[in-house]
Amino acid sequence: MQPSRLSIAAFAALVALSAAAAGKEEFGTARDAEALVSRAVAHARKTGAQKAYQDFTAKAPGWTDRDLYVYVIDLQGVCLAHGQNPKLVGKNVLDLRDADGKLFIQENIAQARSRSRLWTSYTWTDPVTRKLLPKSTYCERLEETLYCVGIYKR
């Protein structure tokens, strides 16, 4: 039996309403990114940095949300935690470039030297759709580290 266009449309509407009723968009928002970074910083203060890094990288419950994930870098560019790509942990990502050649980690660190909270924009692969999209990342400085979560612009 082939589903009708009407039943497919009804199902899609139901999914959209369910997401709205749950209070969440399909993808993370700027407010969601800021809240997740705030929780990540609080978690590191409470449990200690090393435990927090392990939790973020292992995708422990609460540290990935839709297309949002936490990553942490130190001010020398070493990745300390990464909720999407654990292979980056321990590597210096200072010279990492986006699809347009932008040195976005260097930009994050440069901004962090004069402020404790910042937003940067670059182009990156969305972990949900696997498409290259414009991305904005929110970071907060905690001592000599940056806790970051990015959102994809759709």
C-alpha contacts under 8 A as a table, 3 or more apart, distances in Angstrom:
res1	aa1	res2	aa2	distance
3	P	7	S	6.30
3	P	8	I	6.73
4	S	7	S	5.25
4	S	8	I	6.36
5	R	8	I	5.11
5	R	9	A	6.06
6	L	9	A	5.07
6	L	10	A	6.03
7	S	10	A	4.94
7	S	11	F	6.07
8	I	11	F	5.08
8	I	12	A	6.19
9	A	12	A	5.07
9	A	13	A	6.15
10	A	13	A	5.10
10	A	14	L	6.16
11	F	14	L	5.01
11	F	15	V	6.26
12	A	15	V	5.15
12	A	16	A	6.26
13	A	16	A	5.08
13	A	17	L	6.08
14	L	17	L	5.06
14	L	18	S	6.02
15	V	18	S	5.06
15	V	19	A	6.27
16	A	19	A	5.22
16	A	20	A	6.22
17	L	20	A	4.99
17	L	21	A	5.91
18	S	21	A	5.00
18	S	22	A	6.09
19	A	22	A	5.06
19	A	23	G	6.39
19	A	24	K	5.51
19	A	25	E	6.23
19	A	26	E	6.92
20	A	23	G	4.99
20	A	24	K	5.71
20	A	25	E	6.49
21	A	24	K	7.59
24	K	27	F	7.95
25	E	28	G	6.69
25	E	29	T	7.74
26	E	66	R	7.30
27	F	66	R	5.90
27	F	67	D	6.00
27	F	68	L	7.97
28	G	32	D	5.82
28	G	33	A	6.86
28	G	65	D	7.43
28	G	66	R	6.50
28	G	67	D	6.14
28	G	68	L	6.04
28	G	151	I	6.06
28	G	152	Y	7.77
29	T	32	D	5.00
29	T	33	A	6.27
29	T	151	I	6.27
30	A	33	A	5.08
30	A	34	E	6.25
30	A	138	Y	7.92
30	A	151	I	6.50
31	R	34	E	5.20
31	R	35	A	6.16
32	D	35	A	5.10
32	D	36	L	6.10
33	A	36	L	5.16
33	A	37	V	6.20
33	A	68	L	6.99
33	A	137	T	7.91
33	A	138	Y	6.62
33	A	149	V	5.40
33	A	150	G	6.31
33	A	151	I	6.79
34	E	37	V	5.22
34	E	38	S	6.16
34	E	138	Y	6.41
34	E	139	C	7.98
34	E	149	V	7.45
35	A	38	S	5.04
35	A	39	R	6.20
36	L	39	R	5.08
36	L	40	A	6.06
36	L	63	W	7.55
36	L	70	V	7.59
36	L	149	V	7.15
37	V	40	A	4.94
37	V	41	V	6.18
37	V	70	V	7.09
37	V	138	Y	7.64
37	V	139	C	6.98
37	V	140	E	6.99
37	V	147	Y	6.16
37	V	148	C	6.06
37	V	149	V	6.22
38	S	41	V	5.28
38	S	42	A	6.27
38	S	140	E	7.82
39	R	42	A	5.05
39	R	43	H	6.01
40	A	43	H	4.98
40	A	44	A	6.24
40	A	52	A	7.52
40	A	63	W	7.79
40	A	70	V	7.49
40	A	147	Y	7.21
41	V	44	A	5.15
41	V	45	R	6.30
41	V	140	E	7.92
41	V	142	L	7.18
41	V	147	Y	6.85
42	A	45	R	5.10
42	A	46	K	6.14
43	H	46	K	5.06
43	H	47	T	5.89
43	H	48	G	7.56
43	H	52	A	6.29
44	A	47	T	5.38
44	A	48	G	4.86
44	A	49	A	4.72
44	A	50	Q	7.85
44	A	51	K	7.39
44	A	52	A	5.06
44	A	53	Y	7.86
45	R	48	G	5.55
45	R	49	A	6.97
47	T	51	K	6.10
47	T	52	A	6.45
48	G	51	K	5.71
48	G	52	A	6.29
49	A	52	A	5.06
49	A	53	Y	6.05
50	Q	53	Y	5.10
50	Q	54	Q	6.30
51	K	54	Q	5.14
51	K	55	D	6.23
52	A	55	D	5.03
52	A	56	F	6.16
53	Y	56	F	5.22
53	Y	57	T	6.12
53	Y	72	V	7.56
53	Y	80	L	6.48
53	Y	81	A	4.89
53	Y	82	H	7.83
54	Q	57	T	5.26
54	Q	58	A	5.89
54	Q	81	A	6.97
55	D	58	A	5.20
55	D	59	K	6.10
55	D	60	A	5.07
55	D	63	W	7.41
56	F	59	K	5.25
56	F	60	A	6.31
56	F	63	W	5.66
56	F	64	T	7.84
56	F	69	Y	7.78
56	F	70	V	6.09
56	F	71	Y	7.19
56	F	81	A	6.23
56	F	82	H	6.37
56	F	83	G	5.21
57	T	60	A	7.68
57	T	71	Y	7.82
57	T	81	A	5.30
57	T	82	H	4.85
57	T	83	G	4.39
57	T	84	Q	7.25
57	T	85	N	7.71
57	T	86	P	5.92
58	A	83	G	6.76
58	A	86	P	7.92
59	K	62	G	7.73
59	K	63	W	5.72
59	K	64	T	6.03
59	K	83	G	5.68
59	K	84	Q	7.98
60	A	63	W	5.90
60	A	64	T	7.72
61	P	64	T	7.14
62	G	65	D	6.93
63	W	69	Y	6.17
63	W	70	V	6.51
63	W	83	G	7.34
64	T	67	D	7.44
64	T	68	L	5.58
64	T	69	Y	4.51
64	T	70	V	7.02
64	T	83	G	6.77
65	D	68	L	4.99
65	D	69	Y	6.50
66	R	128	V	7.63
67	D	126	D	7.16
67	D	127	P	6.22
67	D	128	V	5.95
67	D	151	I	7.39
67	D	152	Y	7.92
68	L	149	V	6.36
68	L	150	G	6.41
68	L	151	I	6.66
69	Y	82	H	7.64
69	Y	83	G	5.15
69	Y	84	Q	6.47
69	Y	149	V	5.79
69	Y	150	G	7.39
70	V	81	A	7.61
70	V	82	H	6.15
70	V	83	G	5.34
70	V	84	Q	7.98
70	V	147	Y	6.94
70	V	148	C	5.70
70	V	149	V	5.05
71	Y	79	C	7.58
71	Y	80	L	7.54
71	Y	81	A	5.18
71	Y	82	H	4.22
71	Y	83	G	5.95
71	Y	147	Y	6.03
71	Y	148	C	5.33
71	Y	149	V	6.56
72	V	79	C	5.97
72	V	80	L	5.35
72	V	81	A	5.00
72	V	82	H	6.51
72	V	145	T	6.75
72	V	146	L	5.49
72	V	147	Y	4.61
72	V	148	C	6.10
73	I	76	Q	7.90
73	I	77	G	5.82
73	I	78	V	5.39
73	I	79	C	4.35
73	I	80	L	5.38
73	I	81	A	7.13
73	I	145	T	5.63
73	I	146	L	5.36
73	I	147	Y	6.92
74	D	77	G	5.40
74	D	78	V	5.42
74	D	79	C	6.64
74	D	80	L	7.00
74	D	144	E	5.79
74	D	145	T	4.13
74	D	146	L	6.11
75	L	78	V	7.45
75	L	109	I	5.88
75	L	144	E	5.70
75	L	145	T	5.74
75	L	146	L	7.28
76	Q	92	N	7.67
76	Q	94	L	7.18
77	G	92	N	5.21
77	G	93	V	5.36
77	G	94	L	4.45
77	G	105	I	7.05
77	G	106	Q	7.60
77	G	109	I	7.70
78	V	89	V	7.66
78	V	90	G	6.09
78	V	91	K	5.45
78	V	92	N	4.06
78	V	93	V	5.91
78	V	94	L	7.14
79	C	82	H	7.20
79	C	88	L	6.23
79	C	89	V	4.94
79	C	90	G	5.44
79	C	91	K	5.67
79	C	92	N	6.16
79	C	93	V	6.51
80	L	89	V	5.27
80	L	90	G	5.88
81	A	86	P	7.21
81	A	88	L	7.90
81	A	89	V	5.52
82	H	85	N	5.60
82	H	86	P	5.52
82	H	88	L	6.90
82	H	89	V	6.40
83	G	86	P	6.78
84	Q	127	P	7.67
85	N	88	L	5.95
85	N	89	V	7.85
86	P	89	V	5.49
88	L	91	K	5.46
88	L	93	V	7.74
92	N	95	D	7.79
93	V	96	L	5.12
93	V	105	I	7.04
94	L	103	L	7.61
94	L	105	I	5.55
94	L	106	Q	5.75
95	D	103	L	6.16
95	D	105	I	7.23
95	D	106	Q	7.17
96	L	103	L	5.97
96	L	104	F	7.20
96	L	105	I	6.68
97	R	100	D	7.43
97	R	101	G	4.98
97	R	102	K	5.09
97	R	103	L	4.67
97	R	104	F	6.43
97	R	105	I	7.94
98	D	101	G	5.20
98	D	102	K	5.30
98	D	103	L	6.79
98	D	104	F	6.99
98	D	122	Y	6.41
98	D	123	T	5.57
98	D	124	W	6.14
99	A	102	K	7.43
99	A	123	T	5.91
99	A	124	W	6.73
100	D	122	Y	7.98
100	D	123	T	6.98
102	K	122	Y	7.01
103	L	106	Q	5.54
103	L	107	E	6.47
104	F	107	E	4.87
104	F	108	N	6.19
104	F	120	T	7.41
104	F	121	S	7.68
104	F	122	Y	6.66
105	I	108	N	5.01
105	I	109	I	6.25
106	Q	109	I	5.17
106	Q	110	A	6.04
107	E	110	A	5.10
107	E	111	Q	6.16
107	E	120	T	7.46
108	N	111	Q	5.31
108	N	112	A	6.12
108	N	118	L	7.57
108	N	119	W	7.95
108	N	120	T	6.65
108	N	139	C	7.79
109	I	112	A	4.94
109	I	113	R	6.44
109	I	146	L	7.92
110	A	113	R	5.49
110	A	114	S	7.56
111	Q	114	S	5.77
111	Q	115	R	6.31
111	Q	118	L	6.94
112	A	115	R	5.03
112	A	116	S	5.82
112	A	117	R	7.12
112	A	118	L	7.09
112	A	140	E	7.97
112	A	141	R	6.51
112	A	146	L	7.73
113	R	116	S	7.81
115	R	118	L	7.02
115	R	141	R	7.88
116	S	140	E	5.53
116	S	141	R	4.84
116	S	142	L	7.68
117	R	138	Y	7.42
117	R	139	C	5.74
117	R	140	E	4.49
117	R	141	R	6.38
118	L	138	Y	5.74
118	L	139	C	5.39
118	L	140	E	6.61
119	W	136	S	6.53
119	W	137	T	5.43
119	W	138	Y	4.53
119	W	139	C	6.43
120	T	136	S	5.46
120	T	137	T	5.36
120	T	138	Y	6.80
121	S	134	P	7.19
121	S	135	K	5.59
121	S	136	S	4.22
121	S	137	T	6.35
122	Y	134	P	5.84
122	Y	135	K	5.34
122	Y	136	S	6.40
123	T	132	L	6.62
123	T	133	L	5.52
123	T	134	P	4.36
123	T	135	K	5.39
124	W	132	L	5.36
124	W	133	L	5.60
124	W	134	P	6.38
124	W	135	K	6.18
125	T	130	R	5.60
125	T	131	K	5.34
125	T	132	L	4.29
125	T	133	L	6.08
126	D	129	T	5.61
126	D	130	R	4.97
126	D	131	K	5.49
126	D	132	L	6.22
126	D	133	L	6.47
126	D	152	Y	6.78
127	P	130	R	5.33
127	P	131	K	7.94
133	L	152	Y	6.30
133	L	153	K	6.55
133	L	154	R	7.33
134	P	152	Y	5.95
134	P	153	K	5.42
134	P	154	R	7.82
135	K	150	G	6.48
135	K	151	I	5.59
135	K	152	Y	4.41
135	K	153	K	5.77
136	S	150	G	5.43
136	S	151	I	5.44
136	S	152	Y	6.53
136	S	153	K	7.54
137	T	148	C	6.49
137	T	149	V	5.55
137	T	150	G	3.78
137	T	151	I	6.18
138	Y	148	C	5.51
138	Y	149	V	5.54
138	Y	150	G	5.97
139	C	146	L	5.92
139	C	147	Y	5.29
139	C	148	C	4.15
139	C	149	V	6.64
140	E	146	L	5.53
140	E	147	Y	5.36
140	E	148	C	6.62
141	R	144	E	7.02
141	R	145	T	5.65
141	R	146	L	4.53
141	R	147	Y	6.42
142	L	145	T	5.32
142	L	146	L	6.20
142	L	147	Y	7.38
